[in-house]
Amino acid sequence: MVYRTRSLHILVFITLAAVLVSLSCAGDPQSPPPIAEPGMEPIVATEPVAEPEPAGFNPDLVSVELKQTTFADISVLIETLNTIIRRRDFEGWTTYLTADYASYYSDPAVLAEMSQEPALKRYNVVLRSMRDFFTNVVYPSRQNMRVDDIEFIDENKVRAITINSKEERLVLYNLEKIGDTWKIAIWR
């Protein structure tokens, strides 16, 4: 638990710095500054991906056609999510979440831990529910995102990547295809 807590704090701090630098300040002037949710960490080219690959799947062998089709599908999804988030449509947003993601960001211990982050503490924001997480973390940081690339983890898991002004590759979303629908996922 200590490792997860420390990792989460480091991850949020790093992504907060990256997001604050890369995003413009357009938005509601009364809103706290955008902070990134865990999962938007820079991808360092020299570090191997830790997720195990299912037997028989090699992300390097994904066809050009599949990558282009998936990229187009995910680009449409990101635009849809941007619109939902800009409208502050919490219920609409929740329809695009996997059960694991919703469970994780509904966990009181996770929300209490995130509430200790400096960007939230500065504005006396205390996260008590997933709706609070949506309003105070997702809304300020995810309403105008773009996908620049995707990385396959397996046939049904993809990282949506955005590239910031420093040319850093940031994980915008972890996505999992459930049936025919891509959903925001969390991989532990």
Contacts in CASP RR format, 6 or more apart in sequence:
PFRMAT RR
TARGET T0000
AUTHOR 0000-0000-0000
METHOD contacts of the structure
MODEL  1
MVYRTRSLHILVFITLAAVLVSLSCAGDPQSPPPIAEPGMEPIVATEPVA
EPEPAGFNPDLVSVELKQTTFADISVLIETLNTIIRRRDFEGWTTYLTAD
YASYYSDPAVLAEMSQEPALKRYNVVLRSMRDFFTNVVYPSRQNMRVDDI
EFIDENKVRAITINSKEERLVLYNLEKIGDTWKIAIWR
5 113 0 8 1.000
8 38 0 8 1.000
8 110 0 8 1.000
8 113 0 8 1.000
8 114 0 8 1.000
9 113 0 8 1.000
9 116 0 8 1.000
9 117 0 8 1.000
11 38 0 8 1.000
11 39 0 8 1.000
11 41 0 8 1.000
12 35 0 8 1.000
12 36 0 8 1.000
12 37 0 8 1.000
12 38 0 8 1.000
12 114 0 8 1.000
12 117 0 8 1.000
13 117 0 8 1.000
13 118 0 8 1.000
14 41 0 8 1.000
14 42 0 8 1.000
15 35 0 8 1.000
15 36 0 8 1.000
15 37 0 8 1.000
15 38 0 8 1.000
15 39 0 8 1.000
15 40 0 8 1.000
15 41 0 8 1.000
15 170 0 8 1.000
16 35 0 8 1.000
16 36 0 8 1.000
16 117 0 8 1.000
16 119 0 8 1.000
18 36 0 8 1.000
18 40 0 8 1.000
18 42 0 8 1.000
18 164 0 8 1.000
18 166 0 8 1.000
18 168 0 8 1.000
18 170 0 8 1.000
19 34 0 8 1.000
19 35 0 8 1.000
19 36 0 8 1.000
19 40 0 8 1.000
19 141 0 8 1.000
19 170 0 8 1.000
20 33 0 8 1.000
20 34 0 8 1.000
20 35 0 8 1.000
21 164 0 8 1.000
21 165 0 8 1.000
21 166 0 8 1.000
22 164 0 8 1.000
22 165 0 8 1.000
22 166 0 8 1.000
22 168 0 8 1.000
22 170 0 8 1.000
23 34 0 8 1.000
23 141 0 8 1.000
23 144 0 8 1.000
24 144 0 8 1.000
25 33 0 8 1.000
26 144 0 8 1.000
31 139 0 8 1.000
31 140 0 8 1.000
32 119 0 8 1.000
32 120 0 8 1.000
32 122 0 8 1.000
32 123 0 8 1.000
32 125 0 8 1.000
32 136 0 8 1.000
32 140 0 8 1.000
33 119 0 8 1.000
33 140 0 8 1.000
34 140 0 8 1.000
34 141 0 8 1.000
35 117 0 8 1.000
35 119 0 8 1.000
35 120 0 8 1.000
35 137 0 8 1.000
35 140 0 8 1.000
35 141 0 8 1.000
36 137 0 8 1.000
36 141 0 8 1.000
37 105 0 8 1.000
37 133 0 8 1.000
37 137 0 8 1.000
37 138 0 8 1.000
37 141 0 8 1.000
37 142 0 8 1.000
38 186 0 8 1.000
39 171 0 8 1.000
39 174 0 8 1.000
40 170 0 8 1.000
40 171 0 8 1.000
40 172 0 8 1.000
41 170 0 8 1.000
41 171 0 8 1.000
42 168 0 8 1.000
42 169 0 8 1.000
42 170 0 8 1.000
43 151 0 8 1.000
43 159 0 8 1.000
43 161 0 8 1.000
43 169 0 8 1.000
43 170 0 8 1.000
43 171 0 8 1.000
49 153 0 8 1.000
51 153 0 8 1.000
51 157 0 8 1.000
51 187 0 8 1.000
53 59 0 8 1.000
53 153 0 8 1.000
53 154 0 8 1.000
54 154 0 8 1.000
54 155 0 8 1.000
57 154 0 8 1.000
57 155 0 8 1.000
59 151 0 8 1.000
59 152 0 8 1.000
59 153 0 8 1.000
59 154 0 8 1.000
62 152 0 8 1.000
67 150 0 8 1.000
67 152 0 8 1.000
70 150 0 8 1.000
70 152 0 8 1.000
70 158 0 8 1.000
71 147 0 8 1.000
71 149 0 8 1.000
71 150 0 8 1.000
73 182 0 8 1.000
74 147 0 8 1.000
74 150 0 8 1.000
74 158 0 8 1.000
74 160 0 8 1.000
74 175 0 8 1.000
74 182 0 8 1.000
75 147 0 8 1.000
77 96 0 8 1.000
77 175 0 8 1.000
77 182 0 8 1.000
78 145 0 8 1.000
78 146 0 8 1.000
78 147 0 8 1.000
78 160 0 8 1.000
78 172 0 8 1.000
78 173 0 8 1.000
80 96 0 8 1.000
81 93 0 8 1.000
81 96 0 8 1.000
81 142 0 8 1.000
81 145 0 8 1.000
81 173 0 8 1.000
81 184 0 8 1.000
82 142 0 8 1.000
82 143 0 8 1.000
82 144 0 8 1.000
82 145 0 8 1.000
84 92 0 8 1.000
84 93 0 8 1.000
84 96 0 8 1.000
85 93 0 8 1.000
85 138 0 8 1.000
85 139 0 8 1.000
85 142 0 8 1.000
85 143 0 8 1.000
86 143 0 8 1.000
86 144 0 8 1.000
88 135 0 8 1.000
88 139 0 8 1.000
90 131 0 8 1.000
90 134 0 8 1.000
90 135 0 8 1.000
93 134 0 8 1.000
93 138 0 8 1.000
94 102 0 8 1.000
94 130 0 8 1.000
96 182 0 8 1.000
96 183 0 8 1.000
96 184 0 8 1.000
97 183 0 8 1.000
97 184 0 8 1.000
98 176 0 8 1.000
98 178 0 8 1.000
98 183 0 8 1.000
98 184 0 8 1.000
98 185 0 8 1.000
98 186 0 8 1.000
100 185 0 8 1.000
100 186 0 8 1.000
100 188 0 8 1.000
101 183 0 8 1.000
101 184 0 8 1.000
101 185 0 8 1.000
101 186 0 8 1.000
102 130 0 8 1.000
104 110 0 8 1.000
104 186 0 8 1.000
104 188 0 8 1.000
105 111 0 8 1.000
105 130 0 8 1.000
105 133 0 8 1.000
105 186 0 8 1.000
106 129 0 8 1.000
106 130 0 8 1.000
108 128 0 8 1.000
111 127 0 8 1.000
111 128 0 8 1.000
111 129 0 8 1.000
111 130 0 8 1.000
111 132 0 8 1.000
111 133 0 8 1.000
112 127 0 8 1.000
114 120 0 8 1.000
114 127 0 8 1.000
114 133 0 8 1.000
114 137 0 8 1.000
115 121 0 8 1.000
115 125 0 8 1.000
115 126 0 8 1.000
115 127 0 8 1.000
120 126 0 8 1.000
120 127 0 8 1.000
120 136 0 8 1.000
120 137 0 8 1.000
125 132 0 8 1.000
125 136 0 8 1.000
126 132 0 8 1.000
127 133 0 8 1.000
127 136 0 8 1.000
127 137 0 8 1.000
145 162 0 8 1.000
145 172 0 8 1.000
146 162 0 8 1.000
147 160 0 8 1.000
147 161 0 8 1.000
147 162 0 8 1.000
147 172 0 8 1.000
148 161 0 8 1.000
148 162 0 8 1.000
148 163 0 8 1.000
148 169 0 8 1.000
149 161 0 8 1.000
149 163 0 8 1.000
149 169 0 8 1.000
150 158 0 8 1.000
150 159 0 8 1.000
150 160 0 8 1.000
150 161 0 8 1.000
151 158 0 8 1.000
151 159 0 8 1.000
151 161 0 8 1.000
152 158 0 8 1.000
153 159 0 8 1.000
153 187 0 8 1.000
155 177 0 8 1.000
156 176 0 8 1.000
156 177 0 8 1.000
156 178 0 8 1.000
157 174 0 8 1.000
157 175 0 8 1.000
157 176 0 8 1.000
157 177 0 8 1.000
157 185 0 8 1.000
157 187 0 8 1.000
158 174 0 8 1.000
158 175 0 8 1.000
158 176 0 8 1.000
158 177 0 8 1.000
158 182 0 8 1.000
159 171 0 8 1.000
159 172 0 8 1.000
159 173 0 8 1.000
159 174 0 8 1.000
159 175 0 8 1.000
160 171 0 8 1.000
160 172 0 8 1.000
160 173 0 8 1.000
160 174 0 8 1.000
160 175 0 8 1.000
161 169 0 8 1.000
161 170 0 8 1.000
161 171 0 8 1.000
161 172 0 8 1.000
162 169 0 8 1.000
162 170 0 8 1.000
162 172 0 8 1.000
163 169 0 8 1.000
163 170 0 8 1.000
164 170 0 8 1.000
173 184 0 8 1.000
173 185 0 8 1.000
174 184 0 8 1.000
174 185 0 8 1.000
174 186 0 8 1.000
174 187 0 8 1.000
175 182 0 8 1.000
175 183 0 8 1.000
175 184 0 8 1.000
175 185 0 8 1.000
176 182 0 8 1.000
176 183 0 8 1.000
176 185 0 8 1.000
177 183 0 8 1.000
END
